[in-house]
Amino acid sequence: MTVDKSLLAGSTTMLVLKLLDGQDMYGYQMIEELSRRSERAFALKTGTLYPLLHSLEGKGAHPLLWKKDEGAARPRRYYHLERKGQHLLREKEVEWATFTTAVDRVLKGGVCLGSA
């Protein structure tokens, strides 16, 4: 089952940053890895991913790296998370925790067990 695109839209930046937090990746690899980690719930399109990566690059969140893989005909464009990107990821994770706690409170009638 895929997730409603409107729900995914607000978390796409955080999810992409999280993918890059562990390793350098190229675009298609990010799409496949996000799908795999979400058990196919998230189906990110290239038309969504590349504009997002471009905007993050403009904010200094990550630079582009060109690497030639073994056996590849030409270098691939890899994305690498820089310190600004790591800081942005931490901010997005705090935002997400605040958001999900608030949603849980509403869904549970104003009570959210286990939260501060």
Biopython code that builds the backbone (N, CA, C, O; Angstrom):
import numpy as np
from Bio.PDB.StructureBuilder import StructureBuilder

atoms = [
    (1, "MET", "N", (0.843, -1.179, 0.000)),
    (1, "MET", "CA", (0.000, 0.000, 0.000)),
    (1, "MET", "C", (0.893, 1.249, 0.000)),
    (1, "MET", "O", (1.828, 1.348, 0.795)),
    (2, "THR", "N", (0.605, 2.175, -0.876)),
    (2, "THR", "CA", (1.351, 3.426, -0.885)),
    (2, "THR", "C", (0.646, 4.439, 0.007)),
    (2, "THR", "O", (-0.541, 4.309, 0.307)),
    (3, "VAL", "N", (1.390, 5.436, 0.417)),
    (3, "VAL", "CA", (0.890, 6.467, 1.316)),
    (3, "VAL", "C", (0.395, 7.648, 0.484)),
    (3, "VAL", "O", (0.982, 7.977, -0.547)),
    (4, "ASP", "N", (-0.680, 8.279, 0.931)),
    (4, "ASP", "CA", (-1.219, 9.469, 0.286)),
    (4, "ASP", "C", (-0.094, 10.479, 0.070)),
    (4, "ASP", "O", (0.637, 10.806, 1.005)),
    (5, "LYS", "N", (0.046, 10.969, -1.155)),
    (5, "LYS", "CA", (1.137, 11.887, -1.495)),
    (5, "LYS", "C", (1.125, 13.146, -0.645)),
    (5, "LYS", "O", (2.186, 13.706, -0.366)),
    (6, "SER", "N", (-0.031, 13.598, -0.232)),
    (6, "SER", "CA", (-0.088, 14.807, 0.593)),
    (6, "SER", "C", (0.524, 14.573, 1.971)),
    (6, "SER", "O", (1.076, 15.499, 2.566)),
    (7, "LEU", "N", (0.434, 13.341, 2.488)),
    (7, "LEU", "CA", (1.070, 13.015, 3.767)),
    (7, "LEU", "C", (2.587, 12.928, 3.607)),
    (7, "LEU", "O", (3.337, 13.338, 4.493)),
    (8, "LEU", "N", (3.022, 12.400, 2.491)),
    (8, "LEU", "CA", (4.448, 12.246, 2.226)),
    (8, "LEU", "C", (5.124, 13.586, 1.965)),
    (8, "LEU", "O", (6.295, 13.765, 2.302)),
    (9, "ALA", "N", (4.404, 14.520, 1.371)),
    (9, "ALA", "CA", (4.989, 15.797, 0.957)),
    (9, "ALA", "C", (5.688, 16.531, 2.098)),
    (9, "ALA", "O", (6.756, 17.107, 1.891)),
    (10, "GLY", "N", (5.123, 16.523, 3.262)),
    (10, "GLY", "CA", (5.708, 17.251, 4.379)),
    (10, "GLY", "C", (6.916, 16.578, 5.006)),
    (10, "GLY", "O", (7.630, 17.199, 5.794)),
    (11, "SER", "N", (7.155, 15.326, 4.670)),
    (11, "SER", "CA", (8.263, 14.602, 5.288)),
    (11, "SER", "C", (9.354, 14.191, 4.305)),
    (11, "SER", "O", (10.342, 13.576, 4.707)),
    (12, "THR", "N", (9.195, 14.514, 3.046)),
    (12, "THR", "CA", (10.140, 14.074, 2.023)),
    (12, "THR", "C", (11.556, 14.579, 2.288)),
    (12, "THR", "O", (12.515, 13.818, 2.162)),
    (13, "THR", "N", (11.696, 15.843, 2.652)),
    (13, "THR", "CA", (13.030, 16.396, 2.921)),
    (13, "THR", "C", (13.715, 15.612, 4.031)),
    (13, "THR", "O", (14.880, 15.237, 3.898)),
    (14, "MET", "N", (13.010, 15.364, 5.114)),
    (14, "MET", "CA", (13.587, 14.630, 6.236)),
    (14, "MET", "C", (13.988, 13.219, 5.813)),
    (14, "MET", "O", (15.063, 12.748, 6.185)),
    (15, "LEU", "N", (13.145, 12.543, 5.047)),
    (15, "LEU", "CA", (13.436, 11.180, 4.628)),
    (15, "LEU", "C", (14.665, 11.117, 3.727)),
    (15, "LEU", "O", (15.499, 10.224, 3.876)),
    (16, "VAL", "N", (14.779, 12.050, 2.804)),
    (16, "VAL", "CA", (15.938, 12.088, 1.904)),
    (16, "VAL", "C", (17.213, 12.407, 2.693)),
    (16, "VAL", "O", (18.252, 11.783, 2.474)),
    (17, "LEU", "N", (17.134, 13.367, 3.600)),
    (17, "LEU", "CA", (18.296, 13.688, 4.428)),
    (17, "LEU", "C", (18.718, 12.479, 5.260)),
    (17, "LEU", "O", (19.911, 12.223, 5.424)),
    (18, "LYS", "N", (17.749, 11.739, 5.781)),
    (18, "LYS", "CA", (18.061, 10.557, 6.584)),
    (18, "LYS", "C", (18.774, 9.502, 5.743)),
    (18, "LYS", "O", (19.703, 8.854, 6.224)),
    (19, "LEU", "N", (18.353, 9.326, 4.502)),
    (19, "LEU", "CA", (19.039, 8.377, 3.619)),
    (19, "LEU", "C", (20.501, 8.769, 3.441)),
    (19, "LEU", "O", (21.390, 7.918, 3.459)),
    (20, "LEU", "N", (20.739, 10.061, 3.269)),
    (20, "LEU", "CA", (22.099, 10.558, 3.037)),
    (20, "LEU", "C", (22.923, 10.635, 4.311)),
    (20, "LEU", "O", (24.141, 10.801, 4.245)),
    (21, "ASP", "N", (22.289, 10.520, 5.461)),
    (21, "ASP", "CA", (22.986, 10.594, 6.734)),
    (21, "ASP", "C", (23.930, 9.407, 6.912)),
    (21, "ASP", "O", (24.945, 9.515, 7.601)),
    (22, "GLY", "N", (23.604, 8.300, 6.305)),
    (22, "GLY", "CA", (24.423, 7.108, 6.483)),
    (22, "GLY", "C", (25.443, 6.869, 5.394)),
    (22, "GLY", "O", (26.475, 6.245, 5.638)),
    (23, "GLN", "N", (25.169, 7.361, 4.182)),
    (23, "GLN", "CA", (26.081, 7.098, 3.073)),
    (23, "GLN", "C", (25.785, 8.018, 1.901)),
    (23, "GLN", "O", (24.686, 8.561, 1.785)),
    (24, "ASP", "N", (26.771, 8.186, 1.040)),
    (24, "ASP", "CA", (26.570, 8.928, -0.202)),
    (24, "ASP", "C", (25.713, 8.064, -1.123)),
    (24, "ASP", "O", (25.878, 6.845, -1.172)),
    (25, "MET", "N", (24.802, 8.698, -1.850)),
    (25, "MET", "CA", (23.911, 7.963, -2.751)),
    (25, "MET", "C", (23.657, 8.752, -4.016)),
    (25, "MET", "O", (23.766, 9.978, -4.023)),
    (26, "TYR", "N", (23.322, 8.061, -5.076)),
    (26, "TYR", "CA", (22.865, 8.719, -6.287)),
    (26, "TYR", "C", (21.343, 8.654, -6.302)),
    (26, "TYR", "O", (20.738, 7.898, -5.541)),
    (27, "GLY", "N", (20.734, 9.448, -7.169)),
    (27, "GLY", "CA", (19.285, 9.633, -7.150)),
    (27, "GLY", "C", (18.451, 8.375, -7.181)),
    (27, "GLY", "O", (17.621, 8.156, -6.299)),
    (28, "TYR", "N", (18.664, 7.536, -8.197)),
    (28, "TYR", "CA", (17.849, 6.321, -8.322)),
    (28, "TYR", "C", (18.046, 5.414, -7.108)),
    (28, "TYR", "O", (17.109, 4.747, -6.668)),
    (29, "GLN", "N", (19.253, 5.390, -6.575)),
    (29, "GLN", "CA", (19.538, 4.596, -5.386)),
    (29, "GLN", "C", (18.697, 5.084, -4.204)),
    (29, "GLN", "O", (18.206, 4.276, -3.415)),
    (30, "MET", "N", (18.530, 6.414, -4.081)),
    (30, "MET", "CA", (17.706, 6.970, -3.000)),
    (30, "MET", "C", (16.249, 6.535, -3.153)),
    (30, "MET", "O", (15.600, 6.158, -2.177)),
    (31, "ILE", "N", (15.749, 6.591, -4.371)),
    (31, "ILE", "CA", (14.363, 6.189, -4.628)),
    (31, "ILE", "C", (14.151, 4.732, -4.241)),
    (31, "ILE", "O", (13.176, 4.396, -3.569)),
    (32, "GLU", "N", (15.068, 3.871, -4.669)),
    (32, "GLU", "CA", (14.960, 2.440, -4.371)),
    (32, "GLU", "C", (15.109, 2.159, -2.866)),
    (32, "GLU", "O", (14.377, 1.341, -2.308)),
    (33, "GLU", "N", (16.047, 2.831, -2.228)),
    (33, "GLU", "CA", (16.290, 2.606, -0.798)),
    (33, "GLU", "C", (15.113, 3.090, 0.054)),
    (33, "GLU", "O", (14.740, 2.432, 1.025)),
    (34, "LEU", "N", (14.535, 4.226, -0.302)),
    (34, "LEU", "CA", (13.362, 4.724, 0.423)),
    (34, "LEU", "C", (12.206, 3.743, 0.283)),
    (34, "LEU", "O", (11.505, 3.458, 1.254)),
    (35, "SER", "N", (12.012, 3.236, -0.907)),
    (35, "SER", "CA", (10.965, 2.249, -1.137)),
    (35, "SER", "C", (11.222, 0.980, -0.323)),
    (35, "SER", "O", (10.306, 0.442, 0.299)),
    (36, "ARG", "N", (12.457, 0.510, -0.329)),
    (36, "ARG", "CA", (12.811, -0.708, 0.397)),
    (36, "ARG", "C", (12.622, -0.529, 1.902)),
    (36, "ARG", "O", (12.003, -1.368, 2.556)),
    (37, "ARG", "N", (13.159, 0.572, 2.452)),
    (37, "ARG", "CA", (13.062, 0.793, 3.902)),
    (37, "ARG", "C", (11.626, 0.991, 4.374)),
    (37, "ARG", "O", (11.295, 0.667, 5.514)),
    (38, "SER", "N", (10.784, 1.517, 3.510)),
    (38, "SER", "CA", (9.383, 1.752, 3.883)),
    (38, "SER", "C", (8.486, 0.575, 3.510)),
    (38, "SER", "O", (7.261, 0.669, 3.591)),
    (39, "GLU", "N", (9.100, -0.530, 3.101)),
    (39, "GLU", "CA", (8.364, -1.710, 2.647)),
    (39, "GLU", "C", (7.381, -1.345, 1.538)),
    (39, "GLU", "O", (6.230, -1.782, 1.528)),
    (40, "ARG", "N", (7.867, -0.536, 0.612)),
    (40, "ARG", "CA", (7.159, -0.111, -0.608)),
    (40, "ARG", "C", (6.010, 0.873, -0.350)),
    (40, "ARG", "O", (5.198, 1.121, -1.241)),
    (41, "ALA", "N", (5.938, 1.432, 0.862)),
    (41, "ALA", "CA", (4.884, 2.409, 1.163)),
    (41, "ALA", "C", (5.171, 3.749, 0.492)),
    (41, "ALA", "O", (4.241, 4.465, 0.120)),
    (42, "PHE", "N", (6.454, 4.096, 0.335)),
    (42, "PHE", "CA", (6.835, 5.370, -0.272)),
    (42, "PHE", "C", (7.379, 5.126, -1.672)),
    (42, "PHE", "O", (8.378, 4.430, -1.857)),
    (43, "ALA", "N", (6.703, 5.712, -2.651)),
    (43, "ALA", "CA", (7.126, 5.592, -4.045)),
    (43, "ALA", "C", (7.487, 6.989, -4.545)),
    (43, "ALA", "O", (6.675, 7.660, -5.183)),
    (44, "LEU", "N", (8.709, 7.417, -4.250)),
    (44, "LEU", "CA", (9.178, 8.743, -4.623)),
    (44, "LEU", "C", (9.475, 8.775, -6.123)),
    (44, "LEU", "O", (10.096, 7.856, -6.658)),
    (45, "LYS", "N", (9.037, 9.814, -6.782)),
    (45, "LYS", "CA", (9.253, 9.985, -8.220)),
    (45, "LYS", "C", (10.476, 10.874, -8.446)),
    (45, "LYS", "O", (10.819, 11.702, -7.602)),
    (46, "THR", "N", (11.127, 10.694, -9.592)),
    (46, "THR", "CA", (12.293, 11.527, -9.921)),
    (46, "THR", "C", (11.900, 12.995, -10.014)),
    (46, "THR", "O", (12.700, 13.871, -9.684)),
    (47, "GLY", "N", (10.678, 13.275, -10.460)),
    (47, "GLY", "CA", (10.201, 14.647, -10.567)),
    (47, "GLY", "C", (10.012, 15.320, -9.222)),
    (47, "GLY", "O", (9.893, 16.544, -9.153)),
    (48, "THR", "N", (9.984, 14.547, -8.164)),
    (48, "THR", "CA", (9.923, 15.074, -6.802)),
    (48, "THR", "C", (11.327, 15.133, -6.196)),
    (48, "THR", "O", (11.697, 16.113, -5.549)),
    (49, "LEU", "N", (12.097, 14.071, -6.417)),
    (49, "LEU", "CA", (13.411, 13.961, -5.793)),
    (49, "LEU", "C", (14.400, 15.018, -6.281)),
    (49, "LEU", "O", (15.016, 15.705, -5.466)),
    (50, "TYR", "N", (14.560, 15.157, -7.585)),
    (50, "TYR", "CA", (15.621, 16.033, -8.085)),
    (50, "TYR", "C", (15.405, 17.517, -7.773)),
    (50, "TYR", "O", (16.374, 18.204, -7.452)),
    (51, "PRO", "N", (14.187, 18.035, -7.853)),
    (51, "PRO", "CA", (13.999, 19.422, -7.398)),
    (51, "PRO", "C", (14.305, 19.589, -5.903)),
    (51, "PRO", "O", (14.842, 20.617, -5.490)),
    (52, "LEU", "N", (13.965, 18.583, -5.099)),
    (52, "LEU", "CA", (14.270, 18.625, -3.669)),
    (52, "LEU", "C", (15.779, 18.637, -3.448)),
    (52, "LEU", "O", (16.281, 19.435, -2.656)),
    (53, "LEU", "N", (16.501, 17.768, -4.133)),
    (53, "LEU", "CA", (17.958, 17.732, -4.006)),
    (53, "LEU", "C", (18.577, 19.052, -4.444)),
    (53, "LEU", "O", (19.521, 19.540, -3.823)),
    (54, "HIS", "N", (18.044, 19.624, -5.509)),
    (54, "HIS", "CA", (18.544, 20.908, -5.997)),
    (54, "HIS", "C", (18.337, 22.005, -4.950)),
    (54, "HIS", "O", (19.226, 22.829, -4.731)),
    (55, "SER", "N", (17.166, 22.019, -4.302)),
    (55, "SER", "CA", (16.905, 23.044, -3.288)),
    (55, "SER", "C", (17.801, 22.842, -2.068)),
    (55, "SER", "O", (18.252, 23.818, -1.468)),
    (56, "LEU", "N", (18.064, 21.595, -1.694)),
    (56, "LEU", "CA", (18.962, 21.320, -0.566)),
    (56, "LEU", "C", (20.384, 21.744, -0.899)),
    (56, "LEU", "O", (21.100, 22.267, -0.045)),
    (57, "GLU", "N", (20.780, 21.521, -2.118)),
    (57, "GLU", "CA", (22.119, 21.933, -2.544)),
    (57, "GLU", "C", (22.245, 23.456, -2.461)),
    (57, "GLU", "O", (23.283, 23.972, -2.045)),
    (58, "GLY", "N", (21.200, 24.167, -2.854)),
    (58, "GLY", "CA", (21.199, 25.617, -2.781)),
    (58, "GLY", "C", (21.308, 26.133, -1.355)),
    (58, "GLY", "O", (21.799, 27.239, -1.127)),
    (59, "LYS", "N", (20.845, 25.326, -0.383)),
    (59, "LYS", "CA", (20.920, 25.705, 1.033)),
    (59, "LYS", "C", (22.236, 25.260, 1.666)),
    (59, "LYS", "O", (22.453, 25.475, 2.858)),
    (60, "GLY", "N", (23.108, 24.645, 0.881)),
    (60, "GLY", "CA", (24.385, 24.175, 1.406)),
    (60, "GLY", "C", (24.281, 22.905, 2.214)),
    (60, "GLY", "O", (25.195, 22.566, 2.966)),
    (61, "ALA", "N", (23.154, 22.184, 2.066)),
    (61, "ALA", "CA", (22.949, 20.969, 2.848)),
    (61, "ALA", "C", (23.828, 19.815, 2.364)),
    (61, "ALA", "O", (24.190, 18.936, 3.146)),
    (62, "HIS", "N", (24.165, 19.821, 1.094)),
    (62, "HIS", "CA", (25.042, 18.774, 0.569)),
    (62, "HIS", "C", (25.638, 19.218, -0.757)),
    (62, "HIS", "O", (25.014, 19.963, -1.512)),
    (63, "PRO", "N", (26.840, 18.758, -1.029)),
    (63, "PRO", "CA", (27.405, 19.019, -2.351)),
    (63, "PRO", "C", (27.180, 17.822, -3.274)),
    (63, "PRO", "O", (26.844, 16.728, -2.820)),
    (64, "LEU", "N", (27.365, 18.037, -4.526)),
    (64, "LEU", "CA", (27.350, 16.949, -5.495)),
    (64, "LEU", "C", (28.748, 16.376, -5.582)),
    (64, "LEU", "O", (29.733, 17.113, -5.532)),
    (65, "LEU", "N", (28.834, 15.101, -5.708)),
    (65, "LEU", "CA", (30.107, 14.431, -5.915)),
    (65, "LEU", "C", (29.988, 13.594, -7.180)),
    (65, "LEU", "O", (28.966, 12.942, -7.395)),
    (66, "TRP", "N", (30.983, 13.603, -7.989)),
    (66, "TRP", "CA", (30.995, 12.749, -9.178)),
    (66, "TRP", "C", (31.917, 11.581, -8.889)),
    (66, "TRP", "O", (33.094, 11.771, -8.580)),
    (67, "LYS", "N", (31.392, 10.390, -8.988)),
    (67, "LYS", "CA", (32.180, 9.188, -8.747)),
    (67, "LYS", "C", (31.979, 8.232, -9.909)),
    (67, "LYS", "O", (30.890, 8.148, -10.477)),
    (68, "LYS", "N", (33.015, 7.530, -10.249)),
    (68, "LYS", "CA", (32.891, 6.493, -11.273)),
    (68, "LYS", "C", (32.868, 5.141, -10.574)),
    (68, "LYS", "O", (33.836, 4.743, -9.927)),
    (69, "ASP", "N", (31.756, 4.448, -10.714)),
    (69, "ASP", "CA", (31.620, 3.121, -10.128)),
    (69, "ASP", "C", (32.375, 2.106, -10.981)),
    (69, "ASP", "O", (32.572, 2.300, -12.181)),
    (70, "GLU", "N", (32.787, 1.037, -10.344)),
    (70, "GLU", "CA", (33.422, -0.057, -11.076)),
    (70, "GLU", "C", (32.474, -0.545, -12.173)),
    (70, "GLU", "O", (31.311, -0.848, -11.904)),
    (71, "GLY", "N", (32.955, -0.618, -13.361)),
    (71, "GLY", "CA", (32.149, -1.133, -14.472)),
    (71, "GLY", "C", (31.166, -0.149, -15.066)),
    (71, "GLY", "O", (30.501, -0.472, -16.051)),
    (72, "ALA", "N", (31.049, 1.044, -14.500)),
    (72, "ALA", "CA", (30.114, 2.043, -15.029)),
    (72, "ALA", "C", (30.746, 2.743, -16.228)),
    (72, "ALA", "O", (31.952, 2.987, -16.253)),
    (73, "ALA", "N", (29.928, 3.057, -17.207)),
    (73, "ALA", "CA", (30.416, 3.722, -18.412)),
    (73, "ALA", "C", (30.817, 5.172, -18.141)),
    (73, "ALA", "O", (31.753, 5.689, -18.751)),
    (74, "ARG", "N", (30.106, 5.817, -17.229)),
    (74, "ARG", "CA", (30.412, 7.210, -16.926)),
    (74, "ARG", "C", (30.184, 7.478, -15.437)),
    (74, "ARG", "O", (29.507, 6.699, -14.766)),
    (75, "PRO", "N", (30.735, 8.554, -14.927)),
    (75, "PRO", "CA", (30.564, 8.849, -13.500)),
    (75, "PRO", "C", (29.096, 9.115, -13.148)),
    (75, "PRO", "O", (28.336, 9.648, -13.956)),
    (76, "ARG", "N", (28.722, 8.736, -11.942)),
    (76, "ARG", "CA", (27.381, 9.021, -11.427)),
    (76, "ARG", "C", (27.457, 10.230, -10.523)),
    (76, "ARG", "O", (28.493, 10.518, -9.922)),
    (77, "ARG", "N", (26.347, 10.927, -10.437)),
    (77, "ARG", "CA", (26.231, 12.079, -9.543)),
    (77, "ARG", "C", (25.770, 11.568, -8.181)),
    (77, "ARG", "O", (24.628, 11.140, -8.017)),
    (78, "TYR", "N", (26.663, 11.620, -7.227)),
    (78, "TYR", "CA", (26.346, 11.205, -5.870)),
    (78, "TYR", "C", (26.074, 12.441, -5.022)),
    (78, "TYR", "O", (26.584, 13.528, -5.293)),
    (79, "TYR", "N", (25.266, 12.249, -3.999)),
    (79, "TYR", "CA", (24.948, 13.320, -3.061)),
    (79, "TYR", "C", (25.532, 12.945, -1.707)),
    (79, "TYR", "O", (25.433, 11.800, -1.266)),
    (80, "HIS", "N", (26.133, 13.917, -1.065)),
    (80, "HIS", "CA", (26.824, 13.716, 0.203)),
    (80, "HIS", "C", (26.291, 14.739, 1.204)),
    (80, "HIS", "O", (26.221, 15.931, 0.902)),
    (81, "LEU", "N", (25.921, 14.276, 2.380)),
    (81, "LEU", "CA", (25.370, 15.168, 3.394)),
    (81, "LEU", "C", (26.491, 15.894, 4.130)),
    (81, "LEU", "O", (27.379, 15.267, 4.708)),
    (82, "GLU", "N", (26.438, 17.204, 4.102)),
    (82, "GLU", "CA", (27.407, 18.032, 4.806)),
    (82, "GLU", "C", (26.868, 18.378, 6.193)),
    (82, "GLU", "O", (25.748, 18.004, 6.538)),
    (83, "ARG", "N", (27.665, 19.088, 6.981)),
    (83, "ARG", "CA", (27.283, 19.456, 8.354)),
    (83, "ARG", "C", (25.954, 20.220, 8.379)),
    (83, "ARG", "O", (25.114, 19.963, 9.242)),
    (84, "LYS", "N", (25.754, 21.164, 7.434)),
    (84, "LYS", "CA", (24.489, 21.915, 7.399)),
    (84, "LYS", "C", (23.314, 20.973, 7.174)),
    (84, "LYS", "O", (22.244, 21.160, 7.754)),
    (85, "GLY", "N", (23.506, 19.985, 6.351)),
    (85, "GLY", "CA", (22.460, 18.998, 6.102)),
    (85, "GLY", "C", (22.168, 18.153, 7.324)),
    (85, "GLY", "O", (21.012, 17.821, 7.588)),
    (86, "GLN", "N", (23.202, 17.800, 8.072)),
    (86, "GLN", "CA", (23.008, 17.034, 9.302)),
    (86, "GLN", "C", (22.234, 17.866, 10.325)),
    (86, "GLN", "O", (21.368, 17.349, 11.031)),
    (87, "HIS", "N", (22.552, 19.147, 10.395)),
    (87, "HIS", "CA", (21.831, 20.049, 11.303)),
    (87, "HIS", "C", (20.359, 20.174, 10.879)),
    (87, "HIS", "O", (19.459, 20.145, 11.719)),
    (88, "LEU", "N", (20.132, 20.311, 9.580)),
    (88, "LEU", "CA", (18.763, 20.397, 9.061)),
    (88, "LEU", "C", (17.999, 19.108, 9.353)),
    (88, "LEU", "O", (16.820, 19.158, 9.702)),
    (89, "LEU", "N", (18.646, 17.968, 9.217)),
    (89, "LEU", "CA", (18.005, 16.689, 9.528)),
    (89, "LEU", "C", (17.573, 16.655, 10.985)),
    (89, "LEU", "O", (16.448, 16.251, 11.279)),
    (90, "ARG", "N", (18.436, 17.069, 11.900)),
    (90, "ARG", "CA", (18.077, 17.063, 13.328)),
    (90, "ARG", "C", (16.874, 17.976, 13.585)),
    (90, "ARG", "O", (15.985, 17.628, 14.362)),
    (91, "GLU", "N", (16.847, 19.143, 12.934)),
    (91, "GLU", "CA", (15.696, 20.047, 13.073)),
    (91, "GLU", "C", (14.424, 19.384, 12.572)),
    (91, "GLU", "O", (13.378, 19.483, 13.213)),
    (92, "LYS", "N", (14.506, 18.708, 11.428)),
    (92, "LYS", "CA", (13.336, 18.039, 10.848)),
    (92, "LYS", "C", (12.863, 16.892, 11.732)),
    (92, "LYS", "O", (11.662, 16.644, 11.835)),
    (93, "GLU", "N", (13.802, 16.187, 12.374)),
    (93, "GLU", "CA", (13.419, 15.095, 13.270)),
    (93, "GLU", "C", (12.669, 15.619, 14.496)),
    (93, "GLU", "O", (11.712, 14.991, 14.949)),
    (94, "VAL", "N", (13.089, 16.746, 15.029)),
    (94, "VAL", "CA", (12.386, 17.365, 16.164)),
    (94, "VAL", "C", (10.996, 17.824, 15.723)),
    (94, "VAL", "O", (10.010, 17.609, 16.429)),
    (95, "GLU", "N", (10.927, 18.456, 14.555)),
    (95, "GLU", "CA", (9.635, 18.871, 13.987)),
    (95, "GLU", "C", (8.703, 17.679, 13.850)),
    (95, "GLU", "O", (7.528, 17.751, 14.212)),
    (96, "TRP", "N", (9.238, 16.577, 13.321)),
    (96, "TRP", "CA", (8.443, 15.373, 13.097)),
    (96, "TRP", "C", (7.937, 14.810, 14.422)),
    (96, "TRP", "O", (6.776, 14.411, 14.511)),
    (97, "ALA", "N", (8.770, 14.770, 15.438)),
    (97, "ALA", "CA", (8.360, 14.254, 16.741)),
    (97, "ALA", "C", (7.236, 15.108, 17.333)),
    (97, "ALA", "O", (6.283, 14.578, 17.905)),
    (98, "THR", "N", (7.352, 16.426, 17.191)),
    (98, "THR", "CA", (6.309, 17.334, 17.678)),
    (98, "THR", "C", (5.002, 17.087, 16.924)),
    (98, "THR", "O", (3.931, 17.015, 17.527)),
    (99, "PHE", "N", (5.102, 16.961, 15.617)),
    (99, "PHE", "CA", (3.925, 16.740, 14.773)),
    (99, "PHE", "C", (3.241, 15.417, 15.101)),
    (99, "PHE", "O", (2.027, 15.381, 15.303)),
    (100, "THR", "N", (4.013, 14.325, 15.156)),
    (100, "THR", "CA", (3.391, 13.019, 15.393)),
    (100, "THR", "C", (2.787, 12.930, 16.789)),
    (100, "THR", "O", (1.758, 12.280, 16.973)),
    (101, "THR", "N", (3.409, 13.571, 17.775)),
    (101, "THR", "CA", (2.840, 13.599, 19.129)),
    (101, "THR", "C", (1.500, 14.327, 19.128)),
    (101, "THR", "O", (0.537, 13.877, 19.748)),
    (102, "ALA", "N", (1.450, 15.461, 18.420)),
    (102, "ALA", "CA", (0.198, 16.230, 18.349)),
    (102, "ALA", "C", (-0.896, 15.443, 17.634)),
    (102, "ALA", "O", (-2.046, 15.446, 18.074)),
    (103, "VAL", "N", (-0.553, 14.772, 16.540)),
    (103, "VAL", "CA", (-1.540, 13.962, 15.810)),
    (103, "VAL", "C", (-2.034, 12.825, 16.699)),
    (103, "VAL", "O", (-3.234, 12.559, 16.758)),
    (104, "ASP", "N", (-1.115, 12.154, 17.391)),
    (104, "ASP", "CA", (-1.509, 11.071, 18.291)),
    (104, "ASP", "C", (-2.461, 11.562, 19.380)),
    (104, "ASP", "O", (-3.419, 10.872, 19.728)),
    (105, "ARG", "N", (-2.198, 12.745, 19.912)),
    (105, "ARG", "CA", (-3.082, 13.299, 20.945)),
    (105, "ARG", "C", (-4.500, 13.506, 20.404)),
    (105, "ARG", "O", (-5.482, 13.184, 21.074)),
    (106, "VAL", "N", (-4.594, 14.039, 19.203)),
    (106, "VAL", "CA", (-5.915, 14.261, 18.600)),
    (106, "VAL", "C", (-6.606, 12.929, 18.345)),
    (106, "VAL", "O", (-7.782, 12.767, 18.670)),
    (107, "LEU", "N", (-5.885, 11.974, 17.766)),
    (107, "LEU", "CA", (-6.482, 10.674, 17.446)),
    (107, "LEU", "C", (-6.918, 9.906, 18.688)),
    (107, "LEU", "O", (-7.850, 9.103, 18.631)),
    (108, "LYS", "N", (-6.246, 10.152, 19.811)),
    (108, "LYS", "CA", (-6.556, 9.435, 21.043)),
    (108, "LYS", "C", (-7.421, 10.268, 21.992)),
    (108, "LYS", "O", (-7.500, 9.981, 23.187)),
    (109, "GLY", "N", (-8.055, 11.284, 21.456)),
    (109, "GLY", "CA", (-8.987, 12.069, 22.258)),
    (109, "GLY", "C", (-8.330, 13.034, 23.226)),
    (109, "GLY", "O", (-8.905, 13.366, 24.263)),
    (110, "GLY", "N", (-7.151, 13.476, 22.901)),
    (110, "GLY", "CA", (-6.474, 14.469, 23.752)),
    (110, "GLY", "C", (-5.470, 13.889, 24.711)),
    (110, "GLY", "O", (-4.837, 14.624, 25.469)),
    (111, "VAL", "N", (-5.311, 12.567, 24.691)),
    (111, "VAL", "CA", (-4.371, 11.904, 25.581)),
    (111, "VAL", "C", (-3.331, 11.177, 24.745)),
    (111, "VAL", "O", (-3.667, 10.461, 23.802)),
    (112, "CYS", "N", (-2.085, 11.362, 25.091)),
    (112, "CYS", "CA", (-1.016, 10.656, 24.395)),
    (112, "CYS", "C", (-0.145, 9.998, 25.443)),
    (112, "CYS", "O", (0.673, 10.659, 26.082)),
    (113, "LEU", "N", (-0.315, 8.704, 25.621)),
    (113, "LEU", "CA", (0.452, 7.978, 26.644)),
    (113, "LEU", "C", (1.908, 7.870, 26.231)),
    (113, "LEU", "O", (2.217, 7.680, 25.054)),
    (114, "GLY", "N", (2.783, 7.990, 27.185)),
    (114, "GLY", "CA", (4.194, 7.794, 26.948)),
    (114, "GLY", "C", (4.913, 9.010, 26.396)),
    (114, "GLY", "O", (6.083, 8.900, 26.031)),
    (115, "SER", "N", (4.268, 10.166, 26.319)),
    (115, "SER", "CA", (4.953, 11.366, 25.861)),
    (115, "SER", "C", (5.051, 12.369, 26.985)),
    (115, "SER", "O", (4.309, 12.306, 27.965)),
    (116, "ALA", "N", (5.972, 13.292, 26.830)),
    (116, "ALA", "CA", (6.176, 14.285, 27.881)),
    (116, "ALA", "C", (5.153, 15.400, 27.796)),
    (116, "ALA", "O", (5.178, 16.325, 28.608)),
]
sb = StructureBuilder()
sb.init_structure("model")
sb.init_model(0)
sb.init_chain("A")
sb.init_seg("    ")
for serial, (resi, resn, name, xyz) in enumerate(atoms, 1):
    if name == "N":
        sb.init_residue(resn, " ", resi, " ")
    sb.init_atom(name, np.array(xyz, "f"), 0.0, 1.0, " ", f" {name:<3s}", serial, name[0])
structure = sb.get_structure()
